[in-house]
Amino acid sequence: MKLFVKGDLDGFFALGLDNMLMLMLMSGLCQGFLGFSSELFFVKILPATAVGLVIGNVFYAREALKLAKKENRTDVCAIPYGTSILTVVAFVFLAMYPVQQLALSNGLSKEEADLMAWRGGLLACFCSGLIEFFGAFVVYHIRRFTPRAAMLATLGGIGFTFIALDFVFRSFTYPLVGITTLGLTMLVYFGGVRLKLGLPVGLVIVIIGTLLAWGLHHFNGSPIVPGGALQPEMIGLHIPIPVFGDLFEAFKMLPMLLPVLAPIGIIHLVLSLQNIESAEAAGDKYDPKPALAVNGLGTIAAAVFGSPFPTTIYIGHPGWKKLGARAGYSILTSAVLGLICITGTASILFYYVPLEAGMAILIWIGVSMMTQAFEATPKAHIPAVVMGFIPPVGAYVALVLKHGLSTTGTISETSFFNPAMQETMIATRTFFSHGAFALEQGYVYTSIILAAATVCIIEKHFRAASAWFLAAAFFALIGLTHQYEFTFGDTISTLSIELNDWFWSYLFVAAVLFMTPWITNPSDSNTHH
């Protein structure tokens, strides 16, 4: 098999665009939402991201060539690889933002708080990579006792809320760009149509969105573009340098960030295995252990050089194979994106191509993540998937509440984050914000537990369901879930042993489920209602 074939160009545009959208999302969240400096983002984070991208894409291209030679074939497609949208969103909102807000509430300067937030992201990324690397050797055991619905429900819930909904709101704020590109995205991705001349549809959508955005900016001053200040000073060679000192300091935050690290790393690991199985179903059988191990090593390397965002095996190998992509598209992606990241030319791209131009594709990704949760789950387990969606939705509602409270506090120059606010909200609006804030803490754990327990109950495995609720009680007891406290401008998780109401509630349900075989009739235990 040749290193480069015609289909690799189509594959490059598809994979390169996916990764480019991730870089744009990273820029929007880091420089916009978190307010990081240009120097931190372009000199440290982006070059480190390039390290992970190059390691993975080069390795998987090499594996494709080896498999083609071994099986004497010319149609082997390399495993697609890039920055993970799941962790870009999760680590910003669940690790970096809470650390930043806690630092600010403790009196640190914005620059010091940003440094702490970045280090928190480094720790999350590094530990996620460790879980993926060592998990490559035990992942089959994880899958054996955790139902697929539990893993996919958490991912689907995050995709629907933190990815799709956020960008849907943005689309309807700027409908001439947002709804137009969303309609085109629905046509080409849900309708499965392909453009004549073989034009890459994703690239065409981004170009149309960019032209619309700049046209509106020219004629009526639309605020969509410029997406940020043009920063020619960021252009230059930014060689990635290891940040061992910052990573070492970051480990002091391990107790605070532990609720985020483990479940995200495990979900990533299992999904990566499923993606390798998807490649096998498409005819390309790769050895899972080295593929998963290098997946983790790419993330570890990215963290060591300064990126808070893991790289991962992408969903959709059969799609890239249908495009005619083989091994070369991975090499092209790593080379082009690597140069963009280490030369600072990404700053020009982020200026001229607003995130709004490609956000419809991100909505499609979020919807696809949710859809997959239903499609890859047995029909009888669909209620478990829906139960698993509830905690991510609760966490998103909590985030929306925080946006509102923070904005009001900024206007009135005071803080509305206190227990009295919650009593007022119940009395005047009959809205129970306390439940949303409690559900937000460790919501990934709660999602997995509720979905897994529901699967066990549907299958009449009541003792196994009892064990899941017992785990929920333990997590509530030590503060991995539900326990929180108010700071000046946020709610933060508290790790402490506390015999709280959530603990006793979970313990009671666990006891009832354990006794269910003794207190119900056999006919009831074998009938689905």
C-alpha positions in Angstrom: 0.0 0.0 0.0 1.3 3.4 -0.9 1.9 6.0 1.8 -0.3 8.6 -0.1 -3.3 8.0 -2.3 -5.9 10.3 -3.8 -8.4 9.5 -1.0 -5.9 10.7 1.6 -6.6 14.3 0.5 -10.3 13.9 1.3 -9.5 12.2 4.6 -7.1 15.0 5.5 -9.8 17.7 4.9 -12.3 15.8 7.0 -9.9 14.9 9.9 -8.0 18.2 9.7 -11.3 20.2 9.8 -12.4 18.2 12.9 -9.2 19.0 14.6 -9.2 22.6 13.5 -12.7 23.1 15.0 -11.3 21.6 18.2 -8.4 24.2 18.2 -11.0 27.0 17.6 -13.1 25.7 20.5 -10.0 25.5 22.7 -9.2 29.1 21.7 -12.8 30.3 22.4 -12.9 28.6 25.8 -9.3 29.4 27.0 -9.0 33.0 25.7 -12.7 33.8 25.9 -14.4 32.0 28.7 -11.4 31.6 31.0 -9.6 34.8 29.8 -6.2 33.2 29.4 -3.5 35.4 28.0 -2.4 35.0 24.3 1.1 34.0 25.5 -0.2 31.2 27.7 -2.4 29.8 24.9 -0.2 30.3 21.8 3.3 29.7 23.4 2.5 26.9 25.8 -0.9 25.2 25.1 -1.0 25.0 21.3 2.6 23.8 20.8 2.1 21.1 23.4 -1.1 20.0 21.7 0.9 19.5 18.5 3.1 17.0 20.3 0.2 14.8 21.1 -1.3 15.1 17.6 2.0 14.1 15.9 2.7 11.1 18.2 -0.7 9.6 17.6 -1.2 10.3 13.9 2.3 9.1 13.0 1.9 5.9 15.0 -1.5 5.0 13.6 -0.3 5.7 10.0 2.7 3.3 10.6 0.3 0.7 12.0 -1.9 1.0 8.9 1.1 0.4 6.6 2.2 -2.6 8.7 -1.3 -4.1 8.7 -1.5 -3.6 4.9 1.9 -5.3 4.4 1.0 -8.2 6.7 -2.3 -8.9 5.0 -1.2 -7.9 1.5 -3.9 -5.3 1.1 -4.2 -1.8 -0.3 -7.4 -0.7 1.5 -6.3 -0.4 5.1 -7.3 2.9 6.8 -5.4 4.4 9.7 -7.3 5.0 12.9 -8.4 8.6 13.1 -6.9 10.6 15.9 -7.1 14.1 17.3 -8.0 16.4 20.2 -11.0 15.2 22.1 -14.1 17.5 22.2 -15.3 15.6 25.3 -12.3 16.6 27.4 -12.0 20.1 25.9 -15.4 20.8 27.3 -15.2 18.7 30.5 -11.8 19.8 31.6 -12.6 23.5 31.0 -15.9 23.4 32.9 -15.1 20.7 35.5 -11.4 21.3 36.3 -10.0 24.6 35.0 -12.9 26.9 35.7 -13.6 25.7 39.3 -9.8 26.0 40.1 -9.7 29.5 38.6 -12.8 30.7 40.5 -11.6 29.2 43.8 -8.2 31.0 43.3 -10.0 34.3 42.6 -12.2 33.9 45.6 -9.1 33.3 47.8 -7.7 36.7 46.7 -5.3 35.7 44.0 -4.7 37.9 41.0 -6.2 37.0 37.6 -2.8 36.0 36.3 -2.2 33.8 39.3 -5.6 32.3 39.0 -5.1 31.6 35.3 -1.8 29.8 36.2 -3.6 27.7 38.7 -6.4 26.8 36.3 -3.9 25.9 33.6 -2.0 23.6 36.1 -5.4 22.0 37.0 -5.9 21.3 33.3 -2.4 19.8 33.1 -3.1 17.5 36.0 -6.4 16.4 34.5 -4.8 15.7 31.1 -1.8 13.9 32.6 -3.9 11.6 34.8 -6.4 10.9 32.0 -3.4 9.8 29.9 -2.2 7.5 32.7 -5.6 5.9 33.0 -5.8 5.3 29.3 -2.2 3.9 29.1 -2.5 1.5 32.0 -6.2 0.8 31.3 -5.1 -0.6 27.9 -4.2 -3.7 29.7 -7.4 -4.1 31.8 -10.1 -2.4 29.8 -11.9 -5.6 29.0 -12.5 -6.1 32.7 -14.0 -2.6 33.1 -16.4 -3.4 30.2 -17.4 -6.7 31.9 -19.0 -5.1 34.9 -20.1 -1.7 33.6 -23.0 -1.8 31.2 -22.5 0.0 27.8 -25.6 2.1 28.5 -23.8 3.6 31.6 -20.8 4.7 29.7 -22.6 6.0 26.6 -25.3 7.8 28.6 -22.7 9.9 30.3 -21.0 10.8 27.0 -24.4 11.4 25.3 -25.5 13.7 28.1 -22.4 15.8 28.0 -22.6 15.9 24.2 -26.2 17.1 24.2 -25.9 19.7 27.0 -22.3 21.1 27.1 -21.7 20.8 23.4 -24.9 20.9 21.4 -27.1 23.1 23.5 -24.4 25.8 24.1 -23.9 26.1 20.4 -27.6 25.9 19.6 -28.1 29.0 21.8 -25.2 30.7 20.0 -26.8 29.8 16.6 -30.1 31.3 17.4 -28.3 34.4 18.7 -26.8 34.9 15.3 -29.4 33.1 13.1 -28.2 34.4 9.7 -24.9 32.5 10.2 -26.0 29.9 12.8 -29.2 28.6 11.4 -28.0 28.8 7.8 -24.9 26.6 8.5 -27.0 24.4 10.8 -29.4 23.7 8.0 -26.5 22.9 5.6 -24.9 20.6 8.2 -28.2 18.7 8.7 -28.5 18.3 4.9 -25.0 16.9 4.3 -24.5 14.9 7.5 -28.0 13.6 8.3 -29.1 13.5 4.7 -25.8 11.7 3.7 -25.5 13.8 0.4 -22.1 14.4 -1.2 -21.2 17.4 -3.3 -20.2 17.1 -6.9 -16.5 17.5 -7.8 -15.8 15.6 -4.5 -15.6 18.9 -2.5 -15.2 18.2 1.3 -18.6 19.2 2.7 -17.3 20.3 6.1 -14.8 22.7 4.6 -17.5 24.1 2.3 -19.8 24.8 5.3 -17.0 26.6 7.2 -16.2 28.7 4.1 -19.9 29.7 3.7 -20.2 30.5 7.4 -17.0 32.6 7.3 -18.2 34.5 4.2 -21.6 35.1 5.8 -20.0 36.3 9.1 -17.7 38.7 7.4 -20.4 40.0 5.1 -22.7 40.7 8.0 -19.8 42.4 9.9 -19.2 44.6 6.9 -22.8 45.6 6.2 -24.3 45.9 9.7 -21.4 45.6 12.1 -22.2 42.0 13.3 -20.1 41.3 16.5 -19.3 37.7 15.3 -16.1 38.9 13.7 -13.3 39.7 14.2 -13.2 36.7 16.5 -10.5 38.4 18.5 -7.7 40.8 18.0 -5.3 40.0 15.1 -2.1 39.0 16.9 0.9 39.1 14.5 3.2 39.1 17.6 2.1 35.5 18.2 3.6 34.4 14.9 7.0 32.8 15.4 8.5 29.5 16.2 7.2 28.2 19.6 9.1 25.0 20.4 7.3 22.9 22.9 9.2 22.7 26.2 8.4 20.3 29.1 6.7 21.9 32.1 7.7 19.4 34.8 7.7 22.1 37.5 4.1 23.2 36.8 2.9 19.6 36.6 4.5 18.8 39.9 2.8 21.8 41.5 -0.5 20.7 40.0 -0.5 17.5 41.9 -1.4 19.5 45.0 -4.8 19.8 43.5 -5.4 16.1 43.1 -7.9 15.7 45.9 -10.0 18.6 44.5 -9.9 17.3 40.9 -10.2 13.6 41.6 -14.0 13.5 40.9 -13.3 14.7 37.4 -10.2 12.6 36.5 -11.2 9.0 37.0 -14.6 8.8 35.2 -13.5 10.9 32.2 -10.3 8.8 31.8 -12.3 5.5 32.0 -15.0 6.7 29.6 -12.2 7.7 27.1 -10.6 4.4 27.5 -13.8 2.4 26.8 -14.8 4.6 23.9 -11.4 4.2 22.3 -11.7 0.4 22.6 -15.1 0.7 20.9 -13.7 2.8 18.1 -11.0 0.1 17.5 -13.7 -2.5 17.4 -15.5 -0.3 14.9 -12.4 -0.3 12.7 -12.3 -4.1 13.0 -15.9 -4.3 11.9 -14.9 -2.2 8.8 -12.2 -4.7 8.0 -9.1 -3.3 9.7 -8.2 -5.4 12.6 -5.7 -3.6 14.9 -4.1 -5.0 18.1 -6.0 -3.1 20.8 -3.3 -3.0 23.5 -0.6 -1.0 21.6 -3.3 1.2 19.9 -4.8 2.1 23.3 -1.4 2.4 25.0 -0.2 4.9 22.5 -3.5 6.7 22.7 -2.6 7.3 26.4 1.0 8.1 25.7 0.0 10.9 23.3 -2.1 12.5 26.0 0.7 12.1 28.6 3.1 13.8 26.3 0.7 16.6 25.5 0.4 17.3 29.3 4.1 17.1 30.0 4.7 19.8 27.3 1.9 22.0 28.6 -1.5 21.1 27.1 -4.5 20.6 29.4 -6.4 18.8 26.6 -6.0 15.1 25.8 -5.8 13.6 22.4 -7.8 10.5 21.5 -8.9 8.0 18.9 -11.8 9.5 17.0 -15.2 8.0 16.3 -16.0 7.3 12.6 -13.2 5.1 11.2 -15.6 3.5 8.7 -16.5 7.0 7.4 -12.8 7.9 6.7 -12.3 4.5 5.0 -15.3 5.2 2.7 -13.7 8.5 1.7 -10.7 6.5 0.4 -8.3 7.6 3.2 -5.5 5.2 3.9 -2.3 6.1 5.9 -1.3 9.4 4.3 -4.2 11.4 5.7 -2.9 10.9 9.2 0.6 12.1 8.2 -0.8 15.2 6.4 -3.0 16.0 9.5 -0.1 15.8 11.9 2.2 17.8 9.7 -0.2 20.7 8.8 -1.8 21.0 12.3 1.6 20.7 13.9 3.0 23.6 11.9 -0.1 25.7 12.6 0.3 25.1 16.3 4.0 25.7 16.7 4.3 28.7 14.4 1.5 30.8 15.9 -0.2 31.0 12.5 -3.3 29.7 14.3 -3.8 33.2 15.6 -4.5 34.4 12.0 -6.9 31.5 11.4 -8.8 32.2 14.6 -9.1 35.9 13.6 -10.4 35.3 10.1 -12.5 32.2 10.7 -15.0 32.7 13.6 -16.1 29.7 15.7 -19.7 30.5 14.5 -18.7 29.5 11.0 -18.1 25.9 12.1 -20.3 25.6 15.3 -23.1 23.8 13.4 -20.6 20.9 12.9 -20.0 20.9 16.6 -23.8 20.7 17.2 -23.9 17.7 14.9 -21.0 16.1 16.9 -23.0 16.6 20.1 -26.2 15.3 18.6 -24.3 12.3 17.2 -22.8 11.5 20.7 -26.4 11.5 22.1 -27.7 9.5 19.2 -25.0 6.9 19.6 -26.0 6.3 23.2 -29.4 5.1 22.0 -28.2 3.3 18.8 -25.5 1.2 20.5 -27.7 0.3 23.5 -30.2 -2.6 23.6 -33.8 -1.3 23.2 -34.7 -2.6 26.7 -31.9 -0.5 28.2 -33.1 2.9 26.7 -34.6 4.0 30.1 -31.1 3.6 31.6 -29.7 5.9 29.0 -32.3 8.5 29.8 -31.6 8.2 33.5 -28.0 8.6 32.8 -28.7 11.9 30.9 -30.3 13.5 34.0 -27.1 14.3 36.0 -25.3 16.0 33.0 -28.5 18.1 32.4 -28.6 19.0 36.0 -24.9 20.1 35.8 -25.7 22.2 32.8 -28.6 23.8 34.6 -26.3 24.6 37.5 -23.8 26.2 35.0 -26.6 28.3 33.5 -27.6 29.4 37.1 -24.0 30.4 37.8 -23.9 32.5 34.6 -27.0 34.3 35.7 -25.9 34.8 39.3 -22.4 35.9 38.3 -23.8 38.4 35.7 -26.2 39.9 38.3 -23.5 40.0 40.8 -21.2 41.9 38.4 -23.9 44.5 37.8 -24.7 45.0 41.5 -21.0 44.5 42.6 -22.0 41.8 45.1 -22.2 38.0 45.3 -25.4 36.1 45.1 -23.8 32.8 45.9 -25.2 32.0 49.3 -27.8 29.8 51.0 -30.2 32.7 51.4 -30.4 33.0 47.6 -31.6 29.4 47.4 -34.4 30.0 49.9 -35.5 33.1 48.0 -35.5 31.2 44.7 -37.7 28.4 46.2 -40.1 30.9 47.8 -40.5 33.2 44.8 -39.9 31.0 41.8 -40.4 27.5 43.2 -37.1 26.5 41.7 -34.8 24.2 43.7 -31.3 25.4 42.9 -29.9 23.4 45.8 -30.7 20.2 43.9 -29.0 21.4 40.7 -25.8 22.4 42.5 -25.8 19.1 44.4 -26.3 17.1 41.2 -23.5 19.0 39.5 -20.8 17.8 42.0 -19.4 14.5 40.6 -22.2 14.3 38.0 -20.2 11.9 35.8 -20.2 9.4 38.7 -23.9 9.9 39.4 -24.7 9.5 35.7 -22.8 6.2 35.4 -24.3 4.9 38.7 -27.9 5.7 37.8 -27.6 4.3 34.3 -25.8 1.1 35.5 -28.3 0.5 38.3 -31.2 1.0 35.9 -29.8 -1.6 33.6 -29.4 -4.0 36.5 -33.0 -3.4 37.6 -34.3 -3.9 34.1 -32.5 -7.2 33.9 -33.8 -8.2 37.3 -30.2 -8.2 38.8 -31.3 -6.5 42.0 -28.3 -7.4 44.0 -26.0 -5.9 41.4 -28.2 -2.7 41.4 -27.9 -2.7 45.1 -24.1 -2.6 44.8 -24.3 0.4 42.4 -26.4 2.3 45.0 -24.0 1.3 47.7 -21.2 2.8 45.6 -23.4 6.0 45.3 -23.7 6.1 49.1 -20.0 5.8 49.5 -19.3 8.6 47.0 -21.8 10.8 48.7 -20.3 10.0 52.1 -16.7 11.1 51.1 -17.8 14.0 48.9 -17.0 12.7 45.5 -20.7 13.6 44.7 -23.3 16.1 45.9 -21.3 17.9 48.7 -20.5 21.5 47.9 -20.0 24.9 49.4 -20.4 28.5 48.2 -17.5 30.7 47.4 -17.7 34.4 46.5 -18.6 33.6 42.8 -19.1 29.9 42.5 -20.1 26.6 44.1 -17.2 24.1 44.6 -17.1 20.4 45.6 -16.0 19.6 49.1 -14.2 16.3 49.9 -15.1 15.4 53.5 -16.6 12.5 55.3 -20.2 13.5 56.1 -23.3 11.4 57.0 -25.5 13.5 54.8 -29.0 13.0 53.5 -27.8 11.7 50.1 -25.7 9.0 51.8 -28.7 7.8 53.9 -31.0 7.9 50.8 -28.7 5.8 48.6 -28.1 3.4 51.5 -31.8 2.9 52.0 -32.4 2.2 48.3 -29.4 -0.2 48.3 -31.0 -2.1 51.2 -34.4 -2.3 49.5 -32.8 -3.6 46.3 -30.8 -6.2 48.2 -34.0 -7.5 49.9 -36.1 -7.3 46.7 -35.7 -11.1 45.8 -37.1 -11.9 49.3 -40.0 -9.4 49.4 -41.4 -9.8 45.9 -43.2 -12.7 44.1 -41.2 -14.6 41.6 -43.8 -13.7 38.9 -43.2 -10.0 39.6 -39.4 -10.5 39.3 -39.7 -11.9 35.8 -42.2 -9.6 34.2 -41.2 -6.3 32.5 -43.8 -3.6 33.1 
